[in-house]
C-alpha cells in the first residue's frame, strides 16, 4: 500500500544535461501515481515544463527533501545556495563520474519508491567554513565548502610558497603549484587526483594535499577538526598572488598580509542515499577496483 504520509520534494535539474527532461518527466509520472508525493520546482527547472518555481533557498524551506539531477557540480551549487538548512539532498547523476550523487539516471526507478516513503538513509557530511582575512582588517566569511578549498599559483613559471599552521603549530611552508584543503567528502575529488588519501565520509578529519610539491617528501597530511587551519602565502618578488577557490567557485586571490582561517562549518550537510547504500561498493564501482575478493 502506498504511504499516506505527505512528502514535499523540491526538484532542481541541470538544464544543460541531455537527460534533464527525461529525468524530470519520469519523476512527474511517478508522482502522479503517488498522490502523497508533492513536487515543487526551482524556478529554472519549472520553466522547462511551464510550471511555477522559486529560488533554491525558498525551495529548501518548503521541502522535506531536495532532489538534484545533474552532476557533482550541480549538487555542490545547491548545497551552497541552501546552507545551513538541514533539508536532505538527494543527487541523481546525469553528469560524469559523480561521487556525491546517490544513483545514476538509469537507476531512478530504484530510488523513487523510497522517496515516496521518505525512507532514505541520511549521511551527515562535514563542511568547512573559511574566514578570509583581507588586508586593512576586512573579513569575509565563506560559510560552506563541502568538497574543498584550493589555493593555486597564478604564474605558470613560478611556484607558490604556502605557509600552513594548525592550531598553534607550524606544519610547513609548501613550495608547490598549490594546496588543497579537503573534507572527507572532497577526498575523492581534486585531492584524490593530486595523490591524496581517500577518507571515509564519516571521518572527523581534513586532508591537506599539496599540488606538485617541489620537495618530494611533502605528502598529503590528515589532521583533526579540533584546531583551526591557517593559510598564508609567502610573498615573492614578481610572483602574483595565488587564486583561491571554494568548491570550484572563484574566491579571489590570497595576497601578502592576508590569510585564510579554516574550521568545521556551523552545520553538517545532509546527503540522502538508498537505505542499503555502501560507500565502499561505490568506491569499487567508480574507481574500478578489482581483486580476488571482489
N, C-alpha and C positions, 0 to 999 in steps of 0.2 A: 504494500500500500504506500502511496506517495506520502511524504511528510506533509503535515498541516502547518508546520512552523513557517512563518513568513521569513524569507531570506532576501535581503536587498543587496544586489550585486552591481557595483559600479564598473563600467566597461570602458577600457581605453585600448584602442587599436592603432598600431602604427600604419598609417595610410600608405606609406611608401612601399610596404611589403606586398609582393604579388598575391599572397594568400590571405590578405587582410579581409576582404569582403567575404570570402568563403568561410572563414572562422566566425565572422560576425553573424552571418546568416545561419550557420549551424547552431550558434548559441541562441539566436532568436527562435528558431524552430524548436529547440529543446525546451525553452521557457514557455512556449505556447502549450506544450503538453504537460507542464508542471506549473499550475496556477500559483503555487506558493512562492515561486521564484520570480521576483520582480527586478527588471533590468533598468538601470539608469545609465546615462551616457555622458562621457566627456564631450565637450562642445564640438570638436573636430570629428570625433567618432560619430556623433549624432548626425552631423551634416552629411556623412556618407550615405545615410539611409533616410534623410529628410525628417529627422526626429530632433526634438529639443535636447540641448545638452548644457552642462555647466563646467566650470573650471575643475581641475583635479582636486584642489583644496575643498571646494564645495561638494564635490562628488564623495570625498572621503567622509564628510560629516553625515551624509545620508545613507551610507552603505555599511553593510556588515562585512563585506569582502570586496576587494578590488581585483578584477581580472584584467591583466595587462597582456595583450597579444603583440609580440614583436620579438626583439632580441634582448640581450642583457642590457644594452644601452637604453632601450625603451623603459625597462623596469627601473633602472637607476634614475632616469629622468622623473619618473612618477614618485619614487622614494624621496627625491629632493623636493618635489612640489608639495607633498603631503606631510612631511616630517614636522613635528614629532608625534603625529597621530599614531595610534596603535592599531588602526584598521589593518587586518591581514592583507597581504598582497600575493596573488596567485599569478604566476607567469606562464604563458603559453608561448613556446618558441616557434616563431615563424621567421627567425633570422638564421644565423650560422651556428657557431658552437653551442652557446647557451648553457652556462653552468648554473645560473640563478633561476632559470625557468623550471617549472615543475614537470611539464610534459611538452612533447613536440606537437605540432599541429595535427599530425596523423593520429595522435593518441587522445584527441579531445574527447571522444566518446567515453573513454575510460574514467575521466575525471568529473564529468558533468553530473552524474548521479550523486557523488559525494558533495558537490557544490550545492545541489538542491537540498541535501540533508544537513548542510552546514556541519559536515563531518570530515574536515580536513586537519591534517597534522600541522601545528604551528611550530616554526623554528625561529626562536628569537636570535637576532644577529647583532653582534657588536658593531657599532658605527663610531666614527671619530669626529670630534669637534676640534676645530682649529681657531685659535686666536692669532690673527695676522697683525703683529705689532709693526705698524708702519713708522716711517720717520716722523719727527715732530710730535710724538706721543699719541698719534691716532691709532685706534684699534679697530679691526674689522673681524667679526665673528662669522665663521662658516660653520653652521650648526651640524652638518651631517655629511660625512663621506663614508659610504657603505663599503666600497671597494678599496680605494687607495688615494693617497696624496703623492704626487710626483713632482720632484724638483729636477729639471732637465736643463743642461747647458744650452746657451743661446748662440755660442760660437763654435762652428764646426771644427776649428783648428786648435782650440784651447780647452783643456779640461777644467771642470769646475772644482773648487775646493769647498767642501761642505762640512761644517763642524756640527757634531751631534752630541747632545748631552741627554742623559736620562736621570731625572731627579737632580741630585747634587753632583753627579758624576759625569766626567768627560768620557765618552765612548771612544771617539777618534775623530780625526779630520780626514774625510774621504777625498781622494783626488780621483775623479771619475767623470763619466758622462752625465751622471745624475743619481738620484736616490729615490727609492720607492718606499713609502711607509704604508704597509698593507694590513688590513684586518684579516681574520681567518677567512671571511668570505672572499676578500680580494686576493688571497694567497694563490688562487687558481687562475688569476688573470695576468696582468703585466708582470707581477712579481715572479710568477712561475716561469714565464718566458725569459726572464733575466737570471734564472738559476736559483730562485728562492725555493724554500720548502713548502709543501702543502700542509696546511693546518686544518684540523677538524673544525667544522663550523661552530661547535660549542666551546672551543678553546678560548680561555680568557687571556689572550696574548696578541701581540702586534709583531710583525716581522719587518725588519729594516733590510732592504735589499739594494746594494749598490749596483749601478748600471755600468758595466765595463770598467771596473776599478783599475787604476794604474798599478796598484800593489796587489799582486795575485793572491796574497794571503788575506785580503779583505773579503770576507764572506758574509752571507746573509746572517743576521742576528735576530733571534726571537727574544722579546722582552715582555715583562708583565705589564699590567694596566694600572698598577697602583701608583706609578710615578709619571709625571708629565715628561714628554719628549720635547726638547728644544732644538731647533734647526737654525743655524746661521750660515751665511756664505762668507768666506774669507775673500776680501776684495783683492783683485789683481789688476795691475795697470793694463788697460787696453782690452780687458775681458768684460763683455756686457753681463748684466745681471741675469741669472738663470730664470727660466719661466716656471711657474707653479700651476699645477692642475689639480682639481678636486673631482674625483670620479670622471676624469676625462674632460672636464669643463675648464676653460682658461680662468686662472685666478690672479693674473698679473705677474709681476717679477719680484724676486727676492733681492733687494738691493742692500748695499752696505748700511749698517746701523739698523737694519730691520731683522726680525726673526719670527719664526713660527713656534707656537706653543700648542702641542697636540696631546689630547687626552680623550678618554671614552666620552661619547656623546651622552646627553642627559637622558636619552631613551634608547631602547633597542628597536630594531626594525623587525617587524613580524612577517616572515615569509611563509607561505602556505604550500603544502605538498600533500600527495596522497598519503593515507594513513600508514601504508606499508613502505613508505619511501626509505631508501637506503643510500646514504651518501657514498659509501664505498662501492656500491654497484654502479652508481653514476660515474665515479672515477674510472672504474674498469671499462665502462662503455665509452666515455668521452675521450679517454686517453689511450684506448685500445690496448690495455694491459693484457698480457697473456701469460700462461704458465701452466704447470702441471695440475694446479688445484682449481683453475677457473676455465 
